[in-house]
Amino acid sequence: MPRTDQDSLDALVAVLRSHPGMRGKAAIGLVSEVLGGSDIHNGDWLGGPGDDGAVVEAFGGSVVACGEAMWPPFVRADPFGAGFAAVLTNVNDLAAMGAVPLGIVDTIVADAGTARRALEGMRRACELLRVPVIGGHLTEHDGEPAISAFGVGAATHPLSVTRMDVGQELVAAYALDGTMRPDFPFFPAFEQRGSRCADDVRLLAEVAAAGSCVAAKDISMAGFAGSLAMLLEQGRFGVTVDLAALPVPDGVDLAAWLTCFPSFGFLLCAPDGRAAELTAAFDARGLHAAVLGTLDDTGHLALRLGDATATVFDVGREPVTGLAR
């Protein structure tokens, strides 16, 4: 019996729901258990509604701060890659907040050789993304290595899930000129894009200031569906994603693409009538952006393939991060 679109879609949904990067986000709920919830409707930035960074109003402007801890087995296996990723993930988080990156602070606990390679990876990322390491901490240690990094940026028009609303259009923007790593679900495009990377990430601050984007989230280790579920969760929004519109690199399997961490991949919310302006801004830089669907109030993250549809997640009933609001 021939395989139908519904069969293919159901199989894809099963892969997405079992993705360890998505399931691992449930641990974030511990933060709310200990520190309590926050009131997103009153703009409680310091308490945090679940954006990619924290916004602090200071000295007449908005300062954005964020942080990332690298997975220790990754640090051990590829300290250069882990150092690079420590910078990249912070810069992407700052970009998702509409911030221009100002600097990176790092902490490294490792043997001398591992620490050197990690710092070399950070230096390479900082060169490509045009952001300096402005401080940090190093402890020489022969046991399991650990790397964390923290980013600080400035935003004139911060992006936030608090500005999402029903009727806004969901846009996905990617750098597709890269190659999937064979050993890790990571799609790096920085070697191909080279010096363009620095202004690629600064484009989000530009579209935020222009008003064509009001909220964003970078596509991280949770993959496309996990990252989108976290974006929708904060307001119990829903969307049906048209997979035919999704930008996908040539030769990359759809399931692999939806479960990988792209070096440049963002989910963006455009106000009514502004989506064409938003996608054009990315297209002008040789990036790829497309409208995938319209936000609704169902709480369902659904996918459409041909005539078939299937729900991946019901953020109204199933906690993704478990952050209290």
Buried (B, 14 or more C-beta within 10 A) or exposed (E): EEEEBBEBBEEBBEBBBEBEBBEEBEEBBEBBEEEEBBEBEEBBBEBBBBBBBBBEEEEEEBBBBBBBBBBBEBBBEBBBBBBBBBBBBBBBBBBBBBBBBBBBBBBBBBEEEBBBBBBBBBBBBBBBBBBEBEEBEBEEBEEEBBBBBBBBBBBEBBBBBBBBBEEBBBBBBBBBBBEBBEEBBBBBBBEBBEEBBBEBBBBBBBBBEEEBBBBBBBBBBBBBBBBBBBBBBBBBBBBBBBBEEBBBBEEBEBBBBBBBBBBBBBBBBBBEEBBEBBBEBBEEBEBBBBBBBBBBEBBBBBBBBEEBBBBBBBBBEBBBBBBBB
